[in-house]
Amino acid sequence: MIIDARTLESGLELSADVVIVGAGVAGIVLALEFERRGIDALVLESGGHKPEIANRDLYRGESGGIPYRFADGCRSRYLGGSSNCWGGWCRPFDDWDFEKREWIPNSGWPIKASDVTPYYPRTHEFLDLGPFNFDIGAFEAEIGKHHVRRMPLPSGRVWDLIAQFSPPTRMGRKYSAELKAARHVRVVLNANVVDIETDPDARTVRRLKCRTLSGRSFAAKGSKFILATGGIENARLLLAANTVRPNGLGNDHDVVGRYYLEHPRLYSGSIRFNGDWGRNMMYDIKFHYHNAAVQAFGQKFAGAFALTRETQEAERVMNGRVWLCSMFPGDEQPAAKSLERIKHRLERKEEPGPTLLEDLFTVARSPLQTAGFLGGRLFRLRSLIRDVRFQAIVEPNPDPESRITLLPHSRDALGMPRVKVTWQLGDIVRRTFDRNFAILADEMRLAGIAQTTLDAPMEGTGGWHPTFENQGTWHHMGSTRMHDSPKYGVVDRNCRVHGMSNLFVAGSSVFTTGAANLPTQTIVALTLRLSDHLADRLREAEATAQALPA
């Protein structure tokens, strides 16, 4: 059932066994799982079925540390959440992403890869992926085309891998009919949680206070509560629930909001291929996504390079992913950016900045830039390629000073304090970029594939390459991290908030480290694990209640 909170009577109190805050990727997966199990659940979603300016404004705040755009265009505050604006890249975390790596401070999850791996196959159903197979050799053999083939990697320091592409699945759009027809789950749209009420000791949540932007107020009660509002909002809600505990809930040790993670990305170098290696599409991001040539088993995919686990340890670096990127005339020019924004609008993504009319004008007055960009993106005319560069995304270091805090004198339309996002990255991130580029360049030279010209190293400079994208990749992670100790984490290994009996967190905010693979598939896997845990707890509570004498 789907309900619009703006139609509810003020003062109403809704109740369910489980109350979920947020109907993004994690919230919708939880709702579908609880419906399948016959568990009474209530989902509170801030937005409606489409983006609205007033809802979008609730995300806005200030940036500290690295200049950082984290609100408009980066998140989607309506049914489906971040699935409304993601690109669809999917790959499970590497096994060592969960391990303690002594050269990376604050690394190491309280769970192992084996605790999550069993859930990854089921994520393919939710995200519309192909077979649960990430063997690049199998995909290469299935394609059987000379221009989509693996490069030899002779030294053993580098390995290659693939990511699969979701269409991408827009969770709200795909599952709205199923949620509307649900018998055990109610989704309440335009419902904003403004406070978490607890018992006098702030150990048990009693109910949630909710408001609509139109002014109606109501409450939601349950036996279990789950925050699933994203890597920034989960921390914001815990910090703002400070009526009983001035520092907020789960924050006895000042950890809520800390260890905020975001993947940095940049382009670097220049690659000159030998022979026909320049025609290879396996690793070039300009020939992925919508290219039917780079698919196997009915699944589109992208090849990438990474340093092996042993190389990372020897080099004292973190995990990373490197692609090749062909550069066409018009790339990184105003017309190209306008065309990207026009495309995003057609895909119903939130897109701030210039208006549609302004973007159309920019495109019209720059015909050469537009033609070059479209020739590369739409027709992939190799004759137009003017350079090939490395593109990399690397793992962010978990830093307690990279954090989400509340602004004391800035509030949104609901009276909630806005956030300040202070994104920090250490010099180990610069070193990780530098060594990935240098080692891969050397590997390509040894294999006789290409000669490369590298840009100046960043390590030790305190600065960043000119192509460093300050907005990151919009992967908000880590602000309510998982750790066995409340001194270093906000939730335990079962995603329960430390010190709380019935409050849980779902989504990428529980990530202890950010890995180098994009987070959505692991969000779904961890959410399925959480749904199993809560279903077991509810079943045990029901059995205990039935066993008690009448």
C-alpha positions in Angstrom: 0.0 0.0 0.0 1.2 3.5 -0.8 -0.1 6.4 1.2 0.5 10.2 0.8 1.2 11.6 4.3 -0.4 14.9 3.2 -3.8 13.2 3.3 -3.3 11.9 6.9 -5.0 13.6 9.9 -2.6 15.6 12.1 -1.9 13.8 15.4 -2.4 10.3 13.9 -0.1 7.5 15.2 0.8 4.7 12.7 2.2 1.5 14.0 4.0 -1.6 12.6 6.4 -4.3 13.7 9.2 -2.6 11.8 9.5 1.0 10.8 11.9 1.9 8.0 13.0 5.5 7.4 13.8 6.0 3.7 12.6 4.3 0.5 15.9 4.3 -1.4 17.8 1.1 -2.4 18.1 -0.2 1.1 14.6 0.8 2.2 12.9 -0.8 -0.8 14.9 -4.0 -0.5 13.9 -4.2 3.2 10.2 -3.6 2.3 10.2 -6.2 -0.4 11.8 -8.8 1.9 9.4 -8.1 4.8 6.4 -8.3 2.4 7.7 -11.7 1.2 8.0 -12.9 4.8 4.7 -11.5 5.9 6.2 -9.0 8.4 4.2 -5.9 9.1 6.3 -3.0 8.0 5.9 0.8 7.6 8.2 2.8 5.2 8.5 6.5 5.6 9.8 8.3 2.5 10.5 12.1 2.5 9.6 12.6 -1.1 6.9 11.5 -3.6 7.1 9.8 -7.0 9.3 12.5 -8.6 11.8 15.2 -7.7 10.5 18.4 -6.2 12.4 21.6 -5.5 11.1 21.9 -1.9 12.2 18.3 -1.0 15.6 18.8 -2.7 16.2 21.8 -0.5 16.1 19.6 2.6 19.5 18.1 1.6 21.4 21.3 1.3 24.1 22.3 3.7 27.7 23.5 3.8 30.9 21.9 2.6 34.1 21.9 4.7 37.5 20.4 4.0 37.9 19.5 0.3 35.4 21.7 -1.6 32.5 19.4 -2.2 29.1 19.3 -3.9 26.9 16.8 -2.0 23.3 17.9 -2.4 21.8 19.0 -5.7 22.2 16.5 -8.4 24.1 14.1 -6.2 21.1 12.6 -4.3 17.4 12.0 -5.0 14.9 12.6 -2.2 12.0 10.7 -3.6 10.8 7.1 -4.0 13.8 5.1 -5.2 16.4 7.3 -3.5 19.9 7.2 -5.1 18.8 4.6 -7.6 17.2 7.5 -9.4 20.6 9.0 -10.3 23.1 6.1 -10.3 25.0 4.9 -13.3 24.5 1.1 -12.7 28.1 -0.1 -12.1 28.0 -3.3 -10.0 30.7 -5.6 -8.6 31.1 -7.2 -5.2 33.8 -6.0 -2.8 37.1 -7.8 -2.9 37.6 -10.2 -0.1 40.5 -8.2 1.4 38.3 -5.0 1.5 36.9 -6.4 4.7 40.3 -7.3 6.3 42.5 -5.3 8.7 45.4 -4.0 6.6 48.0 -2.8 9.0 49.3 0.0 6.6 45.8 1.5 6.5 44.8 3.0 9.8 41.2 2.3 10.9 40.7 -0.5 8.3 39.1 -3.9 9.1 35.4 -4.7 9.3 34.0 -6.7 12.3 32.6 -9.2 9.7 34.4 -11.2 7.0 33.7 -11.4 3.2 32.2 -14.8 3.9 29.5 -13.2 5.9 28.4 -11.1 2.9 29.3 -13.3 -0.1 26.2 -15.6 0.2 23.9 -12.6 -0.4 25.6 -11.3 -3.5 23.8 -13.7 -6.0 20.4 -12.5 -4.8 21.4 -8.9 -5.5 21.3 -9.7 -9.2 17.5 -10.1 -9.1 17.0 -6.7 -7.5 19.4 -4.9 -9.7 18.5 -6.6 -13.0 22.1 -8.0 -13.5 23.2 -10.9 -15.6 24.6 -14.2 -14.2 26.5 -14.1 -10.9 29.8 -14.3 -12.8 32.6 -11.8 -12.6 35.2 -13.9 -14.4 36.7 -11.6 -17.1 38.1 -14.6 -18.9 34.6 -16.2 -19.2 33.2 -12.9 -20.6 36.1 -12.5 -23.1 35.6 -16.1 -24.3 31.9 -15.6 -24.7 32.4 -12.5 -26.8 35.1 -14.0 -29.0 35.9 -10.6 -30.7 39.4 -9.4 -31.4 38.6 -5.8 -30.5 37.2 -6.8 -27.1 40.0 -8.8 -25.5 42.2 -8.8 -22.5 45.7 -7.3 -22.3 48.6 -9.4 -21.2 49.8 -8.5 -17.7 53.3 -10.0 -17.4 54.6 -8.9 -14.0 51.9 -10.3 -11.8 51.6 -6.9 -10.1 48.3 -6.0 -11.9 45.1 -7.9 -12.5 42.1 -7.2 -14.6 38.4 -7.6 -13.7 34.9 -6.6 -14.8 31.9 -4.8 -13.4 28.4 -5.5 -14.7 26.0 -2.8 -15.6 22.5 -2.6 -14.1 20.2 -0.9 -16.8 20.3 1.0 -14.3 17.4 -0.1 -12.2 15.3 2.8 -10.8 14.0 1.1 -7.7 11.0 3.3 -7.2 9.8 3.0 -10.8 10.4 -0.8 -10.9 8.8 -1.7 -7.6 6.1 0.9 -7.1 3.3 -1.4 -8.4 4.5 -4.2 -6.1 4.6 -1.8 -3.1 1.2 -0.5 -4.0 -0.2 -4.0 -4.0 1.6 -5.1 -0.8 -0.5 -6.6 1.9 2.0 -6.3 4.8 3.9 -3.2 3.9 2.7 0.4 3.8 4.8 3.1 2.2 4.0 6.6 3.3 5.3 9.3 0.9 6.1 12.9 1.8 6.7 11.8 5.3 9.8 13.4 7.0 11.2 12.1 10.2 12.1 15.1 12.4 12.8 13.4 15.7 13.5 10.0 17.3 11.8 9.7 20.6 13.3 7.2 23.2 12.8 6.1 26.7 14.4 8.2 29.5 17.7 6.3 29.2 17.8 6.7 25.4 18.3 3.0 25.0 15.0 2.1 23.3 13.2 4.0 20.5 9.5 4.5 21.3 8.3 6.3 18.2 9.3 8.7 15.4 7.9 12.2 15.0 7.0 13.0 11.4 6.0 16.0 9.5 5.1 17.0 5.9 6.2 20.1 4.2 2.5 21.0 4.0 2.4 21.2 7.8 0.8 17.9 9.0 2.3 16.1 11.9 2.0 12.4 12.9 4.0 9.6 14.6 5.1 6.1 13.8 5.5 3.4 16.4 7.1 -0.1 16.1 9.2 -2.7 17.8 12.2 -2.3 15.5 13.3 0.9 13.7 15.7 1.1 10.7 17.3 4.2 9.4 17.9 3.9 5.6 18.3 7.5 4.4 21.8 7.4 3.0 25.4 8.1 4.0 24.7 11.7 5.1 21.1 11.7 6.4 21.5 8.6 8.6 24.2 10.5 10.6 22.1 13.7 10.5 19.1 12.0 12.1 21.1 10.4 14.9 22.9 13.7 15.7 19.7 15.7 15.6 17.9 13.3 18.0 19.5 15.0 21.0 16.6 15.6 23.4 17.7 13.0 25.9 21.4 12.7 25.0 22.9 16.1 23.9 25.3 14.5 21.5 22.6 12.5 19.8 21.8 8.8 19.7 24.5 6.1 19.5 27.1 8.9 20.0 28.4 8.3 23.5 31.9 8.3 22.1 31.5 11.1 19.5 31.7 8.7 16.5 28.4 9.5 14.7 29.2 11.3 11.5 32.9 10.5 11.6 34.9 8.4 9.2 32.9 9.8 6.3 34.0 8.1 3.0 33.7 9.2 -0.6 35.5 7.8 -3.7 37.8 10.4 -5.3 38.3 10.3 -9.1 40.7 11.8 -11.6 42.1 11.5 -15.1 45.8 11.4 -15.8 48.6 10.7 -18.3 48.6 10.1 -22.1 48.7 6.7 -23.7 50.1 5.9 -27.2 49.2 2.3 -28.2 51.3 0.0 -30.3 49.7 -1.8 -33.3 45.9 -2.3 -33.1 45.7 -2.2 -29.3 44.2 1.2 -29.7 41.1 -0.4 -31.1 40.5 -2.6 -28.0 37.2 -1.8 -26.2 37.6 -4.1 -23.2 38.9 -1.4 -20.8 37.8 1.9 -22.4 35.0 3.6 -20.5 33.9 5.5 -23.7 32.9 2.2 -25.2 31.0 0.7 -22.3 27.4 1.4 -21.0 25.4 1.3 -24.1 27.8 -0.5 -26.5 26.4 -3.8 -27.6 29.9 -4.9 -28.5 31.0 -5.0 -24.9 28.5 -7.5 -23.6 28.4 -11.3 -23.0 25.7 -13.6 -21.6 23.3 -10.8 -22.4 25.0 -8.5 -19.9 26.9 -5.3 -20.6 30.1 -4.9 -18.7 33.3 -2.9 -18.3 36.8 -4.2 -17.9 39.2 -2.5 -15.5 42.7 -2.8 -14.0 43.7 -3.0 -10.3 46.8 -3.7 -8.3 46.9 -7.1 -6.7 46.5 -7.6 -3.0 50.2 -8.4 -2.7 51.2 -5.3 -4.7 49.0 -3.1 -2.5 50.7 -4.3 0.6 54.2 -4.0 -0.9 53.4 -0.5 -2.1 51.6 0.6 1.1 48.6 1.7 -0.9 44.8 1.2 -0.9 42.5 -0.5 -3.4 41.8 1.2 -6.7 40.3 0.8 -10.2 41.8 2.1 -13.4 40.1 2.4 -16.8 41.2 3.8 -20.1 39.4 6.8 -21.4 39.5 7.9 -25.1 39.2 11.7 -25.4 37.2 13.2 -28.3 37.0 16.8 -29.5 34.6 18.7 -27.2 35.3 16.5 -24.1 35.4 18.6 -20.9 34.1 21.6 -22.8 31.0 23.7 -21.9 28.9 22.1 -24.7 29.7 18.6 -23.5 28.7 19.5 -19.9 25.4 21.0 -21.3 24.7 17.8 -23.3 25.3 15.7 -20.2 22.8 17.8 -18.2 20.2 17.5 -21.0 20.7 13.8 -21.0 20.3 13.6 -17.2 17.0 15.6 -17.5 15.7 13.1 -20.0 16.5 10.3 -17.6 14.6 12.2 -14.9 17.7 12.8 -12.8 17.9 15.8 -10.6 20.1 18.3 -12.3 21.0 21.7 -10.8 22.8 24.5 -12.4 21.9 26.2 -15.8 18.4 25.9 -17.0 17.4 23.7 -20.0 17.1 26.8 -22.2 20.6 27.9 -21.2 22.1 24.5 -21.9 20.4 24.4 -25.3 21.8 27.8 -26.1 25.3 26.6 -25.1 25.0 23.6 -27.4 23.7 25.7 -30.3 26.5 28.3 -30.1 29.2 25.6 -30.0 28.6 23.4 -33.1 32.2 22.1 -33.3 32.3 21.1 -29.7 28.9 19.5 -29.9 29.7 17.6 -33.1 32.9 16.3 -31.7 31.3 15.2 -28.4 28.4 13.5 -30.2 30.7 11.8 -32.7 32.5 10.3 -29.8 29.6 9.4 -27.5 27.0 8.4 -30.1 29.0 7.1 -33.0 32.3 6.3 -31.4 34.3 7.4 -34.4 37.8 6.3 -33.6 39.1 8.7 -36.2 38.1 11.5 -33.8 40.1 10.2 -30.8 42.7 12.8 -29.9 44.2 11.2 -26.8 43.7 8.3 -24.4 44.1 8.8 -20.7 43.9 6.8 -17.5 40.8 7.3 -15.3 40.9 6.0 -11.7 38.7 5.8 -8.7 40.5 4.8 -5.5 39.6 3.8 -2.0 39.3 6.7 0.5 41.1 6.3 3.8 38.9 6.1 6.9 39.6 9.3 8.7 37.8 10.4 11.9 38.2 14.0 10.9 36.3 13.4 7.6 32.8 13.9 9.1 29.2 15.0 9.1 28.3 17.6 11.7 25.2 19.8 12.3 25.2 23.5 11.6 24.1 25.3 14.8 22.4 28.3 13.2 21.0 26.9 9.9 17.8 25.0 9.7 15.6 23.6 6.8 11.9 24.2 6.2 11.1 21.4 8.8 13.2 23.0 11.5 15.9 20.3 11.2 19.5 21.5 11.5 21.4 21.4 8.2 24.6 19.6 7.8 28.2 20.5 7.2 30.1 17.8 5.3 33.9 18.0 5.9 35.4 15.6 3.3 39.1 14.7 4.1 41.5 12.5 2.2 45.0 11.6 3.3 48.3 11.5 1.4 47.9 7.8 1.1 45.1 8.5 -1.4 47.6 10.6 -3.5 50.1 7.8 -3.3 47.5 5.2 -4.3 46.7 7.2 -7.5 50.3 7.8 -8.3 51.3 4.1 -7.9 48.3 2.8 -9.8 49.2 4.9 -12.8 52.9 4.3 -12.6 52.7 0.5 -12.2 50.0 0.1 -14.9 52.1 2.3 -17.3 55.1 0.1 -16.7 53.0 -3.0 -17.2 51.8 -1.8 -20.6 55.3 -1.0 -21.6 56.6 -4.5 -20.6 53.7 -6.1 -22.5 54.5 -4.1 -25.6 51.0 -2.6 -25.6 51.7 1.1 -25.3 54.0 3.9 -24.3 52.7 6.4 -21.7 53.5 9.9 -20.5 52.6 10.3 -16.9 51.7 13.5 -15.0 53.7 14.7 -12.0 53.2 12.6 -8.9 50.9 14.1 -6.2 52.3 12.4 -3.1 53.8 14.8 -0.7 52.5 17.9 -2.5 49.4 18.5 -0.5 47.6 19.2 -3.7 45.6 17.4 -6.3 45.8 16.8 -10.1 43.8 19.5 -12.1 41.2 16.9 -13.1 40.4 15.9 -9.5 36.7 16.0 -9.3 35.8 17.7 -6.0 32.3 16.4 -6.1 33.7 12.9 -5.7 31.6 10.1 -7.2 28.5 10.8 -5.0 29.1 7.6 -3.0 28.3 8.7 0.5 29.6 6.1 3.0 30.9 5.5 6.4 29.3 8.0 8.7 27.7 5.4 10.9 30.4 2.8 10.5 30.3 -0.8 11.6 32.6 -1.8 14.4 32.5 -4.2 17.4 33.4 -1.3 19.8 31.3 1.8 20.3 34.5 3.7 20.6 35.3 3.2 16.9 31.9 2.6 15.3 28.2 3.4 15.5 26.6 0.1 14.7 27.6 -3.5 15.6 28.1 -6.4 13.2 24.3 -6.7 12.9 23.8 -3.0 12.1 22.3 -2.3 15.5 23.2 1.1 16.9 25.5 0.6 19.9 23.7 1.2 23.2 20.3 1.0 21.5 18.0 -2.1 21.8 15.9 -1.6 18.7 17.5 0.9 16.4 19.3 -0.3 13.2 21.0 1.4 10.3 21.0 0.2 6.6 22.9 1.4 3.6 26.5 2.5 2.9 26.8 4.6 6.0 27.6 1.4 7.9 30.7 0.7 5.6 33.8 0.5 7.7 36.0 1.1 4.6 34.9 2.2 1.2 36.8 -0.3 -1.0 37.2 0.6 -4.7 34.1 -1.0 -6.2 31.0 1.1 -6.4 28.7 0.6 -3.4 25.2 -0.3 -4.6 25.6 -4.1 -4.9 27.2 -4.3 -1.5 24.4 -2.1 0.0 21.8 -4.6 -1.3 23.8 -7.6 0.0 24.2 -6.1 3.5 20.5 -5.1 3.5 19.5 -8.7 2.7 21.7 -9.8 5.6 20.0 -7.3 7.9 16.6 -8.4 6.8 17.4 -12.0 7.6 18.7 -11.0 11.1 15.7 -8.9 11.9 13.3 -11.6 10.7 15.0 -14.1 13.0 14.8 -11.7 15.9 11.1 -11.0 15.3 10.4 -14.8 15.0 12.2 -15.4 18.3 10.2 -12.6 20.0 7.0 -14.1 18.7 7.9 -17.6 19.9 8.8 -16.2 23.3 5.5 -14.3 23.6 3.5 -17.4 22.6 5.4 -19.5 25.2 4.5 -17.1 28.1 1.5 -18.1 30.2 -1.7 -16.3 29.4 
